[in-house]
Amino acid sequence: MRYSNAMTRLPSQTSAFRWTPVQRTAVTAKIMLTVSFVFGLEALWRGSATRTVVAGLILALGGGLLVAAKHADTP
């Protein structure tokens, strides 16, 4: 099977839209916040103190990233 050149490119290489570093950081932070929130709820449900602390640390890191992204975006 023959592939065209467009099929070998990554989606980010073919897209006309480019995200700024601040936007990428904000999206990463939002994903981390969502995942850690779900992870924390699951840890609380199971009663695991260690997993709850780890989820809290990831939540704090995601929040810190979001604050840093917001701070970098303001003039």
C-alpha positions as CSV (number, residue, x, y, z in Angstrom):
1,M,0.0,0.0,0.0
2,R,1.4,3.4,-0.9
3,Y,1.1,6.3,1.5
4,S,0.8,9.9,0.6
5,N,3.1,12.4,2.3
6,A,0.2,13.8,4.3
7,M,-0.4,10.4,6.0
8,T,3.1,10.4,7.4
9,R,2.9,13.9,9.1
10,L,1.8,14.3,12.6
11,P,-1.5,16.2,13.1
12,S,0.5,19.1,14.8
13,Q,2.5,19.5,11.6
14,T,-0.5,19.8,9.3
15,S,-2.5,22.1,11.5
16,A,-2.5,25.8,10.7
17,F,-3.3,26.6,14.3
18,R,-0.4,26.8,16.7
19,W,-0.7,26.9,20.4
20,T,1.4,29.3,22.5
21,P,3.4,27.9,25.3
22,V,1.0,29.5,27.8
23,Q,-2.0,27.7,26.1
24,R,-0.1,24.4,26.2
25,T,0.7,24.8,29.9
26,A,-2.9,25.8,30.7
27,V,-4.3,22.7,28.9
28,T,-1.7,20.4,30.6
29,A,-2.7,21.9,34.0
30,K,-6.4,21.4,33.3
31,I,-5.8,17.8,32.4
32,M,-3.8,17.3,35.5
33,L,-6.5,18.9,37.7
34,T,-9.2,16.7,36.2
35,V,-7.2,13.5,36.5
36,S,-6.1,14.2,40.0
37,F,-9.6,15.0,41.1
38,V,-10.9,11.7,39.7
39,F,-7.9,9.9,41.2
40,G,-8.5,11.5,44.6
41,L,-12.2,10.6,44.6
42,E,-11.3,7.0,43.8
43,A,-8.7,7.0,46.5
44,L,-11.1,8.4,49.1
45,W,-13.7,5.9,48.0
46,R,-11.3,3.0,48.6
47,G,-10.0,4.6,51.9
48,S,-6.3,4.7,50.8
49,A,-4.5,7.5,52.6
50,T,-1.3,7.3,50.5
51,R,-3.2,7.5,47.2
52,T,-5.2,10.4,48.5
53,V,-2.0,12.3,49.5
54,V,-0.5,11.6,46.0
55,A,-3.7,12.8,44.3
56,G,-3.6,15.9,46.5
57,L,0.0,16.6,45.5
58,I,-0.8,16.1,41.8
59,L,-3.8,18.4,42.3
60,A,-1.5,21.1,43.9
61,L,1.0,20.8,41.0
62,G,-1.8,21.2,38.4
63,G,-3.1,24.2,40.2
64,G,0.4,25.7,40.4
65,L,0.8,25.2,36.7
66,L,-2.6,26.8,36.0
67,V,-1.6,29.8,38.1
68,A,1.8,30.1,36.4
69,A,0.1,30.0,33.0
70,K,-2.4,32.6,34.0
71,H,0.4,34.8,35.4
72,A,2.5,34.4,32.2
73,D,-0.4,35.4,30.0
74,T,-1.2,38.7,31.8
75,P,0.8,41.7,30.5
